[in-house]
């Protein structure tokens, strides 16, 4: 009897992990192929959450493809409200909630588009920094790009 319980639990955990991995690969939208050649990826890990941020078409705008992956926090309600973009001059831009794929649970991705004059924001700076609001137990985690090599 105990072996049956152990077997059922082991099979259930295996199915859960396999299903979670399947969502990660099938639920994610790919970045726009036209922007992939000029994209600059940044990957950060904190509190069990992996953030992959890709600056789509650097030099042409301030749109970022954001992908969040984890096995602890349900990401369905994450809006990224309060995300900000800062440059070395201290100028900041805000973004409306991200355009994210519906659902996904522990895996979610979408686009974060910042408001403002991108050319003026980028003019004469050597770096920009994206800061997302806290997600689960992860406090703000800034991600920085060097502009000179991205534009």
Steps between C-alpha positions, in 0.01 A plus 500: 500500500778745590678427171180589312475836677865577430453402135187717463672797663812457283294474181291802599808713565654388171184592311485839673861583412458379142184707459673807640789456255256457212332829587836675498582387149157513339352802680775749421471727201819559305634852464431661164746350254565841344646622830696192599818594315535827692368374832696514821411227754547524875429210736463548876409245768372585848270329747447203269376720214690526174450826311603520136476853362566569133523855368320474168645712218747705708532852367151492347292507816462390856316169474612202706399136476470373859491131589449378857554136602482336843353211695379685810289806411182514291571771241146531361430821692837669433442826307847657535315820599765741626779384270742781422785575264781729613805637324830626641370860503231390744216538248225243554219367283199293602307231318138391505442140619674254273338332203536144628373169375197388704553244770806287537517459876873471564611612153395826337625732233403814318605846388565807712487826301621823659333835439704802399744625240744212454750707298520771768519240778790316332687804366849528651464224760718193538252282691134447584353300786167316513348451846199273546271514804529225765383155387425249774782527753736664249553870561583736216772353281655753259624382160751721317594534133796685354355730238820555302511132402122469455437788261 
